[in-house]
Amino acid sequence: MGRLRCTLVFIAFLFCSWQSFAQNPRIADSLKSIYFSKNGEKANLEVLWEIANNEADPDSAIKYSKLLITKSKAAGNDEKLYNGYRQLGNGFRLKGDFKQALKAYFKSLDYAHSLKDRMGISYANIEIGNVYSLSGNTANADLYYNKGIEELRNGEDSTSLGTALFNAGDEYLRIGNLEKAKEFTNEAERIFEKVDFPMGRAYSLGNLGRINAKLGNDELAEENLNSAIVLLQDLNAHNAIAEFLLSLADVYSENGDAEIAFQYANRSLELSKKYGFKNYITDAYLKLSELYEQIGYTAKSFQYYKDYITYRDSVRNLESVSEMANLRTNFEISQKQTEVDLLNQQKKNQQNIVIGVLVALFLLMLLAFGLYRRNNFIRRTNLIIEREKNRSEHLLRNILPEGTALELMETGKVQAKKFEAASILFTDFEDFTQYSESLSPEALVESVDFYFSQFDKIIEKHGLEKIKTIGDSYMCAAGVPFPMKDHAISIMYAALEILEFVEETKKDNPAMGAHFEIRIGINSGPLIAGVVGSKKFAYDIWGDSVNTASRMESCSERGKINISEDTFQLVKGSFSCKERGKIEVKNKGMVPMYFVENIKDLKVKNPNGAPTKWS
């Protein structure tokens, strides 16, 4: 779980307090109007610094920091150059551009040295240490924290000293140096108590609880974490409370007191749900799954782990869908804009021709002008063509396998290839025609898309290649376009996961328009793969093995995986199968078939190492 999330929030809060206690966008907006009405250069620099200091948007803070730096250089004002580079570093740090943030902070450190500003030197060193800590460079983070702390010890800013000590202690906790972490965090807690800074003291006590838990001082860890939670309740810092409740659950779990551990984990989950703390909700689900696993409640553990995966993936999927929609919209707009640009250019050329005919006296001048415009048009047209070519290549790589797409772009065609060992999977929804008659077209397409989108994720996870969908039938293969040693094993795991997903959907999504029953068929053997068509390219596979896989699906039953003799021989050492005997198959005669049996409460590992539950 994200044990350092609340710590990082705390660091950001404290460093904002060094600059202006809190960034205020309204103040920044007011200052912008003042800046554009000021005439004096000195007044302009002061207002620019205030704008950059109060901007909440990183891009806007970077913009005004750069403007402050430019004008400060022109005015020869080193103090404002120090402030400008420091604010520039803050902007890049908030954007996650650590390389540019370090460049800016080192420049601010140079100007602090030239000004002999001891506090400025200490702040710059600690800002640099924070960036190294965020980027995982422990050695440099430790070096610059110590430099900053040494300067702060000689000053009077106790809050900043406490902040630097806390950050250094947090870094030592991250790398496992618990004694040093405890030393620095204890000192930070004493300073925050002395200056009456309850938020800083709460976070310090929370980290001390984690440190003592790792050192085996469970009673002291519990005392520290409970004290932190009491302080945070007074401050309404609910996100930090949720995090520390999970830490208490860890402590009691280590002590073997599962009942109390469950109480704290459930309190964290309830609090996170109440205030919408998405990261802590996922952490709480995972913690409850671990606790149930420790006491042997496998089914309950699996349910919470499934909630953890579902909640985590739902957040990721929303982001992915939004990004894909934006990409598609931008592509369509760019195509339309290209057509408009070309049409406008043609109209301009026609106007040039008319002018050249009517104005004979200026024929030579118009000719030269026309040639210039033509060359300019050709250059722009070539740029447009190049952009469209790049877009086309990108789309082609999404449609075809990487190697196949490259071969098609280089030679204009794709040589069909024979694969001696591959496995093919077909699925089909039972009673699909009945659903298509009772549902609206929109609802039917939405339901099919929901299932097939999840199938896509499952086969990608197991290294399979999607071939195509035909109506309600889904087809994929293992061992193409690149040979795969365990192709039959991999495709079997994918089939089991598809079957499990369909069953879970019926339970977890009762409001969905259609809940399909699925049949799955698998066969293994040689096949031929290549690209068909001259315009709408499609990667496809052919051969008797493919036809047999289709027959396996049509001969399967709802909720069953039907496999051929060839596939059975490849997977019988890893999966339990039930022999069905020989069954009549069109154009093939009597063919032996097997059902993959359902085995309850058994976990096996797929090739990627992740557990797959059979139900």
SEMARBA-706842 format. One record per residue: z, y negated, x negated of N, C-alpha, C in turn; residue in three letters. Coordinates in steps of 0.1 Angstrom, whole numbers, plus 5000, padded with zeros to 4 digits. Layout:
BEGIN
ZYXZYXZYXALA;...
//
This chain:
BEGIN
500050124992500050005000500049884991MET;499749764998499649644990500949574988GLY;501649634978503049584975503149444970ARG;502049384965502149254959501549144968LEU;501249184980500549084989501448964991ARG;502648984996503548874999503848794986CYS;503948864975504248794962503148694959THR;501848744961500748654958500748534967LEU;501148554980501248444990502248344985VAL;503348404980504448314975504048234963PHE;503348294954502848224942501948104946ILE;501048134956500148034960500947914966ALA;501947944974502747844981503447754971PHE;504047824960504747744950503847654943LEU;502747704939501847624931501247504939PHE;501047524952500747414960501847314960CYS;503047354959504147254960504147174947SER;503647224936503547144923502647024926TRP;501547054934500546954935500846854946GLN;501146904959501446804969502246874980SER;502946974978503847054987502947124997PHE;501847075002500947145011499647075012ALA;498547145011497247085013497147035027GLN;496646915029496546855042495046805045ASN;494246885052492846845054492746705061PRO;493646675070493546545077493746435067ARG;494746445058494846345048493646325040ILE;493046445036491746445028490646365036ALA;490546395049489446325056489746175057ASP;491046135058491345985059491045925045SER;491345995034491145945021489645925018LEU;488846015024487346005021486845875026LYS;487245825038486845705043487345585035SER;488545605030489045495021488245495008ILE;487945605002487245614990485845544991TYR;485145575001483745515003483845365006PHE;485045305009485145165012485745095000SER;486245164990486845104978485845054968LYS;486144944961485244894951485844914937ASN;487144904936487744914922487645054917GLY;487345064904487145204898488445274897GLU;489545194893490845264892491345314906LYS;491145234916491545274930490745404934ALA;489445404930488545514933489045644927ASN;489545634914490045754908491245804914LEU;492145714918493445764925493045834938GLU;492145774946491845824959491045964957VAL;490145974947489546094945490546204941LEU;491546174933492546274930493246324942TRP;493646224951494346264963493446354972GLU;492146324973491246394981491146544976ILE;490946554963490846694957492146764959ALA;493246694958494546754959494946804973ASN;494346744983494646774997493546855004ASN;492446884997491346965003491847105005GLU;491647165017491947305019490747395016ALA;489547335018488347415016488047415001ASP;487947534994487747544980486447474975PRO;485347494983484047424979484147274979ASP;484847224989485047074990485947024978SER;487047104976487947074965487147074951ALA;486247164949485447174937484547054936ILE;483947014947482946904948483646774943LYS;484846744949485546614946486246624933TYR;486646744928487146754915486146714904SER;484846764906483746734897483446584897LYS;483446524909483246384910484346304903LEU;485546344904486746284897486546294882LEU;486046414877485846434863484846344858ILE;483646334865482546244861482946104860THR;483646054870484045904870485145884860LYS;486045984858487145964848486545954834SER;485546044831484946034818484245894815LYS;483645844826482945714825484045604822ALA;485245624829486245524827487145544815ALA;486945664808487845694797489245724800GLY;489545774812490845794817491245944815ASN;491945974804492246114801493246174811ASP;494146094817495146144826494446204839GLU;493446124844492746174855491746284852LYS;491346294839490546414835491346534835LEU;492646524831493546644832493746684846TYR;493946584855494146624869492846684875ASN;491746624872490446674877490146814873GLY;490346844860490046984856491047084862TYR;492347034864493347124870492947154884ARG;492547054892492147074906490847164907GLN;489947144897488747224896489147374894LEU;490047394886490547534883491147594896GLY;491947514903492547564916491447604926ASN;490347524927489247554936488547684933GLY;488247694920487547824916488547944917PHE;489847924915490748034916490848084931ARG;490847984940490848024955489648094959LEU;488448064953487148124956487048264949LYS;488048294940487948424933487048424920GLY;486548304916485748294904486648264892ASP;487248374887488248354877487648304863PHE;486448334860485848294848485748144848LYS;485248084859485147934859486547874860GLN;487447934867488847884868489447874855ALA;489247974846489847974833489247854824LEU;487947834825487247734818487947594822LYS;488147574835488647444839490147434835ALA;490947534836492347524832492447504817TYR;491647564809491747544795491347394791PHE;490347334799490047194797491247104800LYS;491947144811493147064815494147074805SER;494347194799495347214788494947134776LEU;493747114772493247034761493646884764ASP;493446844776493746694779495246674779TYR;496046784784497446774784498046754770ALA;497446834761497846824747497546684741HIS;496346634744495946504739496846394745SER;497346414757498246314763499746334759LEU;499946454752501346494748502246504761LYS;501646554772502346564784502946704785ASP;504246724782504846854781504846924794ARG;505046854805505046924818503546964822MET;502646884818501246914821500847044813GLY;501347044800501047164791501647294798ILE;502847284803503547404808502747444821SER;502447344830501747384842500447444839TYR;499647394830498347444826498447594821ALA;499447614812499647744807500047854818ASN;500847804827501247904838500047924848ILE;499247824850498047844858497147944851GLU;496947934838496148024831496748164832ILE;498048174830498748304832498448374845GLY;498448284856498248334870496848394871ASN;495848334865494448384866494348514858VAL;494948524846494848644839495548754847TYR;496648724853497448824861496548874873SER;495948784880495048814891493848904887LEU;493348884875492248954870492649084862SER;493949114862494449234856494649234841GLY;494549124834494649114820496149084817ASN;496949194816498349174814498749104801THR;498149144790498549084777498448934777ALA;497248884782497048734782497948674792ASN;498248734804499048684814500448664808ALA;500948764801502348764795502348644785ASP;501348634777501348534766501448394772LEU;500648364782500648224787501748194797TYR;502348294803503548274811504648234802TYR;504848304790505848274781505648134775ASN;504448094772504247954767504647854778LYS;504247874790504647784801506147774803GLY;506747894803508247904805508947824794ILE;508547844781509147784770509147634771GLU;507947574776507847434778508747384790GLU;508847464801509647424812511147434809LEU;511547524801512947524797513447394791ARG;512547324785512847194778512747084788ASN;512347104800512146994810513247004821GLY;513046924832514046914842513546974856GLU;512347034856511747084868512247224870ASP;513347244877513947384879513047464888SER;512447404898511647484908510447544901THR;509847464892508647514885509047624875SER;510247604869510647714859510947844867LEU;511647824878511847944886510548014891GLY;509547934894508247994898507648074887THR;507648004875507048074863507748204860ALA;509148204860509948324858509548434868LEU;509448394881509148494891507848554889PHE;506848474885505448524883505448614871ASN;506148584861506148664849506848804852ALA;507948794860508648914864507849004873GLY;507048934882506149014890505049084882ASP;504549024872503549084863504149204856GLU;505449194850506049304844506349414854TYR;506649384866506849494876505449564879LEU;504349494879503049554881502749654870ARG;503049624857502649714846503749814843ILE;504949804850505949914849507049884839GLY;507049754833508149724824509349664832ASN;510149764837511149724848512249644842LEU;512649674830513849594824513449444823GLU;512249414817511849284816511649214830LYS;511049294839510849244853512149204859ALA;513149284857514549254863515149134856LYS;514949124843515549004836514948874841GLU;513648864842512948744846513248714861PHE;513248814869513348794884514848754887THR;515848814880517248774882517348624879ASN;516848584868516948444864516248354874GLU;515148394879514448314889515248304902ALA;515948414906516748414918517948314917GLU;518548314905519648224903519248084903ARG;518048054898517547914898517247874912ILE;516647954920516247914934517547894942PHE;518547984939519847964947520447834943GLU;520447794931521047664926520347544932LYS;518947544933518247434938518047444953VAL;518747544959518647554974517247574979ASP;516547674973515147704977515147844983PHE;515447854997515647985003514348075002PRO;513148015004511948105003511748164990MET;511948094979511848144966512948254963GLY;514148224968515248324966514948454974ARG;514448434986514148554994513048644987ALA;512048584982511048664975511548734962TYR;512448654955513048714943513948834946SER;514748814957515548934961514749054965LEU;513649024972512749134976512149204964GLY;511749134954511249204942512349274934ASN;513549214934514649284928514949414935LEU;514849414948514949544956513949644951GLY;512749604950511749704945511949754931ARG;512449664922512749694908513849794908ILE;514949764915516149854915515749994921ASN;514949994931514450114937513750204926ALA;512950144919512150214908513150264897LYS;514250184895515250224884516250324889LEU;516150354902517050454908518350394913GLY;518450264913519650194919519450174934ASN;519550274942519150274956520050184964ASP;521350194961522250104969522049954967GLU;521849924954521549784951520149744956LEU;519249834956517849804961517949774976ALA;518749854983518949834998519549695000GLU;520649664992521349534994520349424992GLU;519549424981518649324978517649294989ASN;517049404994515949395004516549345017LEU;517749395021518349345033518649195032ASN;519149155021519449015019518148925020SER;517048975014515748905015515348895029ALA;515449005037514949005051515848905059ILE;517148895057517948795064517448655061VAL;517248625049516748485045515348465052LEU;514548555051513148545057513148525072LEU;514148595079514248575093514548435097GLN;515448365089515748225092514548135089ASP;513548185081512448105077511148145086LEU;511348245095510248295103509048345094ASN;509348405083508348455074508148605077ALA;507448625089507348755094506548855086HIS;505448795079504648885071505348945060ASN;506248865053507048915042508049015047ALA;508648995059509649085065508949225067ILE;507749215072507049345074506849425061ALA;506549355051506349415038507649475032GLU;508749395033510049445028510649555036PHE;510349555049510749675058510149805053LEU;508849795049508249915043508849955030LEU;509249855022509949885009511349955012SER;512049915023513249985026512950125031LEU;511850145038511550275042511250365030ALA;510750305019510550385006511850425001ASP;512850335001514150354995514750475002VAL;514850465015515550575023514750705022TYR;513450695021512650815020512950885006SER;513150814996513450864983514850934983GLU;515750874991517150924992517251045002ASN;516151085008516151195017516551165031GLY;516751035034517250995048516050955056ASP;515351065061514051045068514250965081ALA;515350985088515650915101515650765099GLU;516350715089516450565087515050515081ILE;514450595073513050555068512150535079ALA;512150635089511250615101511550485109PHE;512850455110513250335117512650205111GLN;512750195097512250085091510750075091TYR;510050195090508550195090508150155104ALA;508750205115508350165128508650015131ASN;509749965126510049825128508949735121ARG;508449785109507349705102506049715110SER;505749835116504549845124504649755137LEU;505849755144505949675156505749525153GLU;506449485142506349345138504949305134LEU;504249395127502849365122501949355134SER;502149445144501249445156501549315164LYS;502849275165503149155173502449035167LYS;502449015154501848895148500448915143TYR;499949035144498549055140498349065125GLY;499349115118499149135103498349255100PHE;497049245099496149365099496449455086LYS;496649395075496949475063498249555064ASN;499249495070500549565071500449665082TYR;499649645092499449755102498949885096ILE;497949865087497349985080498350045071THR;499149965064500150015055501250095062ASP;501650035074502650105082502150245087ALA;500950245092500350375096500350475085TYR;499950435073499850525061501250565058LEU;502250475058503650515055504150615064LYS;503950595077504450695088503750825086LEU;502450825082501750955079502451025068SER;502750955057503451015046504851075049GLU;505550995058506951045061506851175070LEU;505951175079505751295087505251415079TYR;504451385069504051495060505251555052GLU;506151465048507251505040508151605048GLN;508351575061509251665069508451775076ILE;507151795073506451915077505751905090GLY;505651775096505051755109503551725106TYR;502751835104501351815099500551745110THR;500651785122499851725133500151575135ALA;501451545135501851405136501351325124LYS;501451375112501051315100499551285101SER;498751385106497351365107496951255117PHE;497751255128497451155138497651015133GLN;498750985125498950855119497950825108TYR;497550925101496550905090495250875097TYR;494950935108493650905115493750755120LYS;494950715126495050575130494850485118ASP;495350515107495250435095493750425091TYR;493050535091491550525088490850455098ILE;491050475111490350415122490550265121THR;491850215120492150075119491450005107TYR;491550075096491050015084489450005085ARG;488850115090487350115091486850015102ASP;487649995112487249905123487149765118SER;488049725109487949595103486749575094VAL;486549685086485349685077484049685085ARG;483949765096482749775103482349645110ASN;483349565115483049435121482449345111LEU;482949345099482449265088480949305085GLU;480749445084479449495080478449455091SER;478849475104477849445115477449295115VAL;478449215113478149065112477249035101SER;477449095089476649065078475249115080GLU;475049235086473749295089472949205099MET;473749155109473049065119472548935113ALA;473348885104472948755097471748785088ASN;471748895081470548925072469348935081LEU;469349005092468149025100467748895106ARG;468648805111468248675116467648595106THR;468148585094467548505083466148555079ASN;465948685080464648745076463648705087PHE;464048715100463048675110462748525110GLU;463748445107463548305107462548265095ILE;462748335084461948305072460548345075SER;460248455082458948495086458248395095GLN;458948345105458448245114458148115106LYS;459048075097458847955090457647965081GLN;457348085075456248105067454948085075THR;454948135087453748115095453447975099GLU;454547895102454447755105453947675093VAL;454547705081454047635069452547665066ASP;452147785068450747815065449847745075LEU;450247735088449447665098449347515096LEU;450547455092450547315089449647285077ASN;449647375067448847355055447347365058GLN;446947455067445547465071445147335078GLN;446047275087445647155094445447035084LYS;446347035074446146935064444846945056LYS;444447065053443147085046442047045055ASN;442047065068441047025077440946875077GLN;442046805077442046665077441446605064GLN;441746675053441146635040439646645040ASN;439146755046437646775047437046665055ILE;437646625067437046525076437046385069VAL;438146355062438246235055437146225044ILE;436946345037435946345026434546315031GLY;434246365044432846345049432746205054VAL;433746145060433646005066433645895055LEU;434445915045434645815035433845855022VAL;432545825023431645865012431945784999ALA;432345655001432645574989433745624980LEU;434645704987435745754979435645904977PHE;434345954976434146094975434746154963LEU;434546094951435046144939436546154938LEU;437146044943438646034944439246144953MET;438546154965439046254975438846394970LEU;437746414962437446544957438546584947LEU;438946494938440046514929441346544936ALA;441546454946442746474954442846604961PHE;441646644967441546774974441846894965GLY;441246884952441446994942442947004939LEU;443546884937445046884934445846954945TYR;445546904958446246964969445947114971ARG;444747154968444447294968445247384958ARG;445247324946446047404936447447404940ASN;447947294945449347294949449647394961ASN;448647404970448747494981448747644976PHE;447847664966447747804961449047844954ILE;449647754947450847774940451947814950ARG;452047724960453147754971452847884978ARG;451547904981451148034988451548154980THR;451248144966451648254957453148284957ASN;453948164958455348184958455848254971LEU;455148214982455448274995455148424995ILE;453948454989453548594989454548674980ILE;454948614969455948684960457248704967GLU;457648604975458948624982458848734993ARG;457648735000457448835010457348975004GLU;456748984992456549104985457949164982LYS;458849074977460149114973460949164986ASN;460749094997461449135009460849275014ARG;459549295012458949415016459449535008SER;459549514995460149614986461549654990GLU;462349544993463749574997463749655010HIS;462949625019462949705032462449845029LEU;461449865020460949995017462050085011LEU;462850025002463950094996464950145007ARG;465150065018466050105028465450215037ASN;464150225038463450325046463350455039ILE;462950455026462750575019463750595008LEU;463950715003464850734991464350654979PRO;465250624970464950524959463750574951GLU;463850704946462750754938461450754945GLY;461450794958460150794966459650654968THR;460550554970460050424972459450364959ALA;460050394948459450344935458050404933LEU;457950534935456650604933455550544943GLU;455950514955454950454964454550324960LEU;455450234955455150104950454250104938MET;454550204929453850204916452450264918GLU;452250364926450950444927450250424940THR;450950374950450350354963450350484972GLY;450950584966451050714974452150794968LYS;452550894976453750984971453251124971VAL;453451194959453151334958454151414965GLN;453751504973454651594980455351694970ALA;456651714972457351804962457951924970LYS;457952034962458552154968459952174962LYS;460952194971462352224967462652364970PHE;463052444960463352584962464652614970GLU;465552524968466852544975467352424982ALA;467452424995467852315003468452365016ALA;469152275023469752315036469352205046SER;469052255058468652155068469552175080ILE;469952055086470852045098470151975109LEU;470252035121469751975134470951965143PHE;470951855151471951835162471251805174THR;471851835186471151795198472351785209ASP;472151675217473151655228472751735240PHE;473751815245473551895257473551805270GLU;472651835279472551765292472151625290ASP;471351595279471051455277470151395288PHE;469251485293468351435304469151395316THR;470251465319471051425331471751295328GLN;472251265316472851135313471751025314TYR;470551055309469550945309469150905323SER;469350995333469050965347470150885354GLU;471350915349472550845356472950715350SER;472550695337472950575330471850475329LEU;472250345328471150245325470650265311SER;469350215309468750235295469650165285PRO;470150055288471049985278472250065274GLU;472950115285474150195282473850325275ALA;472750385278472350505271472050485256LEU;471250385254470950345240472250315232VAL;473050235238474350195231475150325228GLU;475250415237476050545234475450625223SER;474050645224473350725213473550655199VAL;473450515199473550445187474950455181ASP;475950455190477350475185477550615178PHE;476950715184477150855177476350855164TYR;475050815165474150825153474650745142PHE;475150625145475750535134476850605126SER;477650675134478750755127478250875119GLN;477150935125476551045118476050995104PHE;475350875105474850825092475950805082ASP;477050765086478150745076478650875070LYS;478750975079479251105075478251165065ILE;476951165067476051235058475951155045ILE;476051025046476050945033477350985025GLU;478451005031479651035025479551175017LYS;478751265023478651395017477351415008HIS;476651305006475451304997474251365003GLY;474151365017472951425023471951315025LEU;470751355029469651265032469251265046GLU;469251155053468851145067467351155067LYS;466751245076465351255077464851175089ILE;465351195101464851125112465651155124LYS;465451075135465951105148464851115158THR;464851215167463851225177464551235191ILE;464551125198465251125211466751145208GLY;467351245214468751275211469051375200ASP;467951405192468051505182468251425168SER;469151475160469351415147469151525136TYR;468351475125467951575115468351525101MET;468951605093469251565079469151685070CYS;469151665057469051775047469851745035ALA;470251855028470951855016470051915005ALA;470051854993469151914983467851844981GLY;467651734989466451654988466951504989VAL;466251414982465151424974465451474959PRO;466751504957467251544944467951684946PHE;467651784937468351914939469851894939PRO;470551984947471951974948472452124947MET;473452144938473852284935474552344947LYS;475452264954476252314965475652254978ASP;474352264980473752194992474352255005HIS;474452395005474952455018476352415021ALA;477152415010478652375012478752235017ILE;477952145011478052005015477551975029SER;476452045033475952025047476952085057ILE;477652195053478652255062479852155064MET;480252095054481351995056480951875065TYR;479651835063479151725071479051775086ALA;478651895088478551945102479951955108ALA;480952005101482252005106482851875110LEU;482551775101483051635104482251575116GLU;481051605118480251555129480851615142ILE;481151745142481651815153483051755157LEU;483851735146485251675148485151535154GLU;484151455149484051315154483651325169PHE;482751405173482351415187483451455196VAL;484251555191485451595199486451475201GLU;486751405190487751305190487251185198GLU;485951165199485451045207485751075221THR;485651195226485951225240487351185243LYS;488251205233489651175236490051025234LYS;489450965224489850825220489050715227ASP;487850745233486950645239486650685253ASN;487650695262487350735276486450635284PRO;486350515279485550415287484150415283ALA;483750495273482350495268481450545279MET;480250495280479250535291478950685291GLY;478850745279478450885279479250965268ALA;479851075272480551165262479751295261HIS;479051305250478051415248478751535243PHE;478251655247478551775241477451805231GLU;477751855219476751865208476552015204ILE;475352045200474952175194474452145180ARG;474852235171474452215157473852345151ILE;472752335144472152445138471852415123GLY;472052515114471852495100471052615094ILE;470152595086469452695078469252655064ASN;469052745055468852715040467652785035SER;466952725026465752785020464852685014GLY;463652725010462752635003462052545014PRO;461552425009460852335018459952245010LEU;459152175017458252065010458651935016ILE;458751825008459151695012458151595007ALA;457951495015456951385011456951275022GLY;456051185020455851075028454551085037VAL;454751065050453551075059453250935064VAL;451950915068451550785073450950695063GLY;450150595067449650495058450150355061SER;450850335073451350205076452850205078LYS;453350285087454750295090455250425082LYS;455650405070455950515061457150585067PHE;457150715065458350805069458450915059ALA;459650945055459951055046460251175055TYR;459551285052459751405061459751525053ASP;460151635060460251775053459551875062ILE;458951975055458152075063458452215057TRP;458152315065458352455060458952545070GLY;458852675068459452765077460952755078ASP;461652705067463052685067463452575077SER;462652475077462852365087462752415101VAL;461752495104461552545117462652645121ASN;463152725112464252815114465552735117THR;465752625110466952535113466952485127ALA;465752445132465552395145465852505155SER;465452635152465752745161467252775161ARG;467952755150469352775149470052675159MET;469552555159470152455168469952495183GLU;468752525186468352565200469152685205SER;469452775196470152895199471752885198CYS;472152765195473652735194474152715207SER;475452695208476152665220476952535219GLU;477352475230478052345229479352355221ARG;479552255212480752255204480752365193GLY;479552425190479452525180478452495169LYS;478652545157477752535145477152675143ILE;475852685146475152815144474352815131ASN;474552915123473952925110473153055108ILE;472153045099471253155097471953255086SER;471253365084471653465074471653405060GLU;470553325057470453265044471653165041ASP;471953085051473152995049474453065049THR;474553175057475853255057476053305043PHE;475053355036475253415023475753315013GLN;475353185015475753075005477153025008LEU;477653035020478952975024480053075027VAL;479753195028480753295033481953295024LYS;481953255012483053255003484053145006GLY;483553035013484252915016484652895030SER;483852955040484052935054484153075061PHE;484953075072485053195080484053185091SER;483153285092482153285102482153415111CYS;481653395123481653505133480253555135LYS;480053685132478653735134478253745148GLU;477153695152476653705166475653815168ARG;475253885157474253985158472853925158GLY;471854005161470453955161470053905175LYS;469453785175469053715187467553685187ILE;466953705198465553685199465153535197GLU;464253505188463853375185462353365187VAL;461853265194460453245196459653245183LYS;458553325183457653335171458353395159ASN;459553445160460253505148460853635150LYS;460953675163461553805166463053795166GLY;463653915162465153915162465653865149MET;466553765150467053695138468653695138VAL;469253745127470753745127471253595126PRO;472353575134472953445134474553455133MET;475153345130476553335128477153205134TYR;478253215140479053095144480053065133PHE;480252935129481352895120482652895129VAL;483652975126484852985134485652865132GLU;486452835143487452725142488752785137ASN;489252715127490552765121491552645122ILE;492652675130493552565132494552555120LYS;495052425118496052395108495652445094ASP;494352435091493952475077493252355071LEU;493652325059492952215052492252265040LYS;490952235039490152265027489652135021VAL;489252135009488752015002487252015001LYS;486651905005485151895004484851864990ASN;483551854986483151834972483651694967PRO;483951604976484451474971485951464970ASN;486551574973488051584971488851544983GLY;488251494994488951455006489251565015ALA;490451575021490751685030489951675043PRO;489551795048488851805061489551895070THR;489951845082490751925091489852005101LYS;490052135102489352215112490152215124TRP;489552195136490352205148489652295158SER;
//
